[in-house]
Each structure stands twice: as structure tokens, then as C-alpha cells.
Amino acid sequence: MMRKANVLVLGALIALGLSSCIKDGETFDWRAQYEIEKPIIEEYAKTHMNAPQLHETTGIWYEIVSPGETGSFTYKASFPTVYVNYVGELLNGDEFDSDDSAAGAKFSISNNGIIPAWQIAFFPKEIKFDEKGEPLDKPIEFGGITSEGLQKGAVIKFVTPSYLAYGQQNSNTVPANSPLYFEVKVIDIEDPSGTGN
């Protein structure tokens, strides 16, 4: 049951994010918006990264600058807490958010903690363990960018379509329908209980 719930979490999150800013009687086609953004994102990635790769399922372009400490964290069917240094920019180069403190910014890689693109960047392709660390009968296909998920010390750069960021939401720092660029360094990662691997 927990496996099914976690699989549905990402889909529900994306649907909620896409529908949250639609006015009554108005429809928003995120696929059409993505088609507009796709060549812009690709050009940006190829210009600002050394060896960008496309995550075809989502349209995120990424580069793993450093894989970090292999095996330093095992992802489970729960939401870990991460401590990161990061920079978030609009594709025109304007920085809208960052943290370069020694301790790093603390985030829960959960539905309420971060945008979907960050979940896809952090979580592995499959989750093989339940929340207690016991092997699952069948892995949960999550669709993350890497096989093992981001590890302690990992550095990633990625450009996300707006539908996996803030969608149609408009703020003082991020206009509606904005693809975004992130550079993230994982300082530490731990289970929700506050323990590491």
C-alpha cells in the first residue's frame, strides 16, 4: 500500500501544481507550454553545461558534476532531509534564490518541501527499500535522474521546464511559466528520523 501511495505522490503533486493557478473556465495546456520551452531549455543547457544530458521522461537537462560519496545514502519509501548549497536562476541569468552557508539550506525532499524537479534530481530511478530499510518485493519506479539518487557531496546542474518548477505561479522573483536553472551541492542527506544511511 505504501508503494502505491508513493508512486501516486509525484503524479498528484504535478497535477496540483499545474491546476493551482488556473482560473474558473480557463484551461492551461502544460504540454503546449513545454513545447515552447523545449528549444530554449536545450539551448541554455548546451551553452551553460560541459556535458548536458536530457532526462527524456521529464524534459530536464542535467549534468552530474560530481557523483559524491557512492553508497553514502540509501533511498527508501520515505522523504529524506537534505542540506544543500544551491543557486537558482532564471534563464536570463537573474538569481532568484541561493544558499552558500557552511551548514547549507535544509529541505525535505517531499511534496511540500520542494518543486517536483528537485525530487526528480534527488530520488533514484527506482526505490528498492521500504521506509524501515527492508527490501521491497518489487521496486517502486520513481523515475529519478540517477540510478542511486544524489549522494552526499554530489554536485548537479540542471535546467527544468516550468511545469516541474512553479508552473503558472507568478511571484516577484519568478515569473509564470519560467524554466529554471539550478546548481546544487549536497552537503548532507539523512532519513526523516534524523539519521544518515
Phi and psi in degrees as a GROMACS rama.xvg file:
@    title "Ramachandran Plot"
@    xaxis  label "Phi"
@    yaxis  label "Psi"
@TYPE xy
-60.5353  -37.6239  MET-2
-62.6756  -46.5526  ARG-3
-63.1663  -40.077  LYS-4
-62.3562  -43.9181  ALA-5
-68.0513  -35.3734  ASN-6
-64.7391  -38.4892  VAL-7
-76.8516  -17.6939  LEU-8
-59.2463  -49.3096  VAL-9
-62.8725  -44.9674  LEU-10
-60.7442  -43.5291  GLY-11
-65.3133  -39.7549  ALA-12
-61.9135  -45.9688  LEU-13
-64.018  -44.7926  ILE-14
-61.1346  -43.0495  ALA-15
-62.8088  -45.989  LEU-16
-61.0693  -39.69  GLY-17
-72.7258  -29.8792  LEU-18
-93.791  -11.2347  SER-19
-64.4754  -27.6268  SER-20
-110.877  11.9099  CYS-21
-85.1171  129.146  ILE-22
-79.8252  159.514  LYS-23
-54.6968  134.21  ASP-24
80.1545  -6.14358  GLY-25
-103.45  140.28  GLU-26
-117.454  149.571  THR-27
-125.833  125.409  PHE-28
-99.8609  96.6218  ASP-29
-65.4199  -28.4003  TRP-30
-66.2945  -41.7757  ARG-31
-64.4783  -40.6201  ALA-32
-62.9206  -41.2101  GLN-33
-62.8454  -39.0172  TYR-34
-61.4013  -35.0084  GLU-35
-67.161  -42.4079  ILE-36
-76.4398  -28.8531  GLU-37
-50.7978  -51.9888  LYS-38
-67.9879  -29.9098  PRO-39
-67.4007  -44.1983  ILE-40
-64.4834  -45.4023  ILE-41
-60.9209  -46.0724  GLU-42
-61.7913  -43.4526  GLU-43
-61.0675  -46.7419  TYR-44
-61.1027  -44.5873  ALA-45
-70.3338  -23.7398  LYS-46
-86.0763  -32.6314  THR-47
-108.74  0.554645  HIS-48
-127.578  152.062  MET-49
-74.0109  -45.515  ASN-50
-140.435  67.2238  ALA-51
-68.8743  147.333  PRO-52
-126.099  148.666  GLN-53
-97.2176  126.682  LEU-54
-87.2826  96.5039  HIS-55
-61.6285  -32.5937  GLU-56
-62.3139  -35.3066  THR-57
-112.099  -21.8785  THR-58
86.9002  8.63657  GLY-59
-80.1074  129.778  ILE-60
-96.6639  136.605  TRP-61
-146.624  163.678  TYR-62
-144.242  124.495  GLU-63
-85.3313  105.541  ILE-64
-74.5119  -40.0482  VAL-65
-145.414  131.105  SER-66
-74.6844  -14.6393  PRO-67
80.6063  -164.234  GLY-68
-84.6382  104.079  GLU-69
-53.5997  130.636  THR-70
77.0568  9.08077  GLY-71
-74.4183  -16.4741  SER-72
-148.516  138.702  PHE-73
-111.777  120.7  THR-74
-76.2408  137.942  TYR-75
-124.642  177.316  LYS-76
-78.15  57.4444  ALA-77
-155.047  169.462  SER-78
-99.7979  113.23  PHE-79
-74.1805  164.584  PRO-80
-105.25  134.063  THR-81
-122.746  152.55  VAL-82
-120.299  120.827  TYR-83
-137.688  154.259  VAL-84
-102.084  140.289  ASN-85
-157.015  161.264  TYR-86
-134.013  133.391  VAL-87
-117.715  129.707  GLY-88
-132.344  149.964  GLU-89
-72.7869  162.403  LEU-90
-72.7269  -5.4191  LEU-91
-88.2495  2.48426  ASN-92
95.1963  -6.59666  GLY-93
-72.3737  125.079  ASP-94
-78.5986  131.44  GLU-95
-111.785  -15.1576  PHE-96
-165.26  150.018  ASP-97
-166.763  164.418  SER-98
-154.08  122.859  ASP-99
-125.833  24.9567  ASP-100
-70.2389  160.466  SER-101
-62.466  -40.5131  ALA-102
-78.8008  -25.8253  ALA-103
83.3536  160.091  GLY-104
-75.9963  141.4  ALA-105
-100.414  127.04  LYS-106
-134.106  146.646  PHE-107
-94.0202  129.26  SER-108
-82.3426  68.1056  ILE-109
-130.636  178.41  SER-110
-60.2908  -36.6094  ASN-111
-93.6591  -13.1228  ASN-112
-83.9065  -36.0065  GLY-113
-151.017  170.375  ILE-114
-72.9899  156.449  ILE-115
-55.68  -35.1708  PRO-116
-58.8503  -35.8439  ALA-117
-69.0507  -37.681  TRP-118
-60.8885  -44.5678  GLN-119
-64.9672  -37.5584  ILE-120
-67.8569  -39.7085  ALA-121
-82.6345  -50.5082  PHE-122
-69.9954  151.887  PHE-123
-76.1393  176.645  PRO-124
-62.4902  -38.5905  LYS-125
-134.257  145.397  GLU-126
-103.987  122.01  ILE-127
-104.827  -5.99207  LYS-128
-129.232  146.554  PHE-129
-75.9061  179.897  ASP-130
-63.6297  -18.6632  GLU-131
-93.3824  -2.63881  LYS-132
92.0894  5.67733  GLY-133
-82.5536  142.57  GLU-134
-61.4227  137.714  PRO-135
-79.4117  150.578  LEU-136
-60.7704  -39.2935  ASP-137
-139.019  128.299  LYS-138
-59.9093  150.773  PRO-139
-88.8466  120.353  ILE-140
-75.9556  111.717  GLU-141
-100.59  -33.8456  PHE-142
89.0609  21.8047  GLY-143
-65.676  172.111  GLY-144
-72.8931  -40.9513  ILE-145
-110.834  165.256  THR-146
-68.6197  -41.1015  SER-147
-107.09  -1.07685  GLU-148
80.4947  164.452  GLY-149
-65.2783  141.175  LEU-150
-112.935  167.373  GLN-151
-56.5992  131.217  LYS-152
88.0445  -6.76992  GLY-153
-66.2322  147.312  ALA-154
-128.185  128.154  VAL-155
-132.994  145.037  ILE-156
-117.73  138.708  LYS-157
-153.987  153.351  PHE-158
-119.37  124.332  VAL-159
-112.895  142.281  THR-160
-62.9208  157.522  PRO-161
-62.9368  -30.5742  SER-162
-66.1991  -18.9518  TYR-163
-102.999  8.90881  LEU-164
-116.517  -109.718  ALA-165
-107.33  4.49378  TYR-166
53.1196  -129.916  GLY-167
-83.2544  -2.51628  GLN-168
-63.8539  139.404  GLN-169
-119.928  129.541  ASN-170
-133.396  178.99  SER-171
-65.565  -26.2775  ASN-172
-107.713  -25.8469  THR-173
-127.852  108.704  VAL-174
-66.3797  157.815  PRO-175
-57.7648  148.567  ALA-176
57.1558  43.9552  ASN-177
-104.228  117.449  SER-178
-65.263  149.971  PRO-179
-130.983  151.13  LEU-180
-113.041  135.474  TYR-181
-131.428  143.959  PHE-182
-119.967  124.482  GLU-183
-130.636  131.407  VAL-184
-117.648  124.833  LYS-185
-84.4087  113.945  VAL-186
-82.7964  -44.6533  ILE-187
-155.252  160.258  ASP-188
-149.114  135.49  ILE-189
-146.95  159.281  GLU-190
-63.4745  159.934  ASP-191
-56.0875  -25.7542  PRO-192
-72.2097  -8.61373  SER-193
95.5554  7.94846  GLY-194
-106.73  158.706  THR-195
-72.0861  -141.364  GLY-196
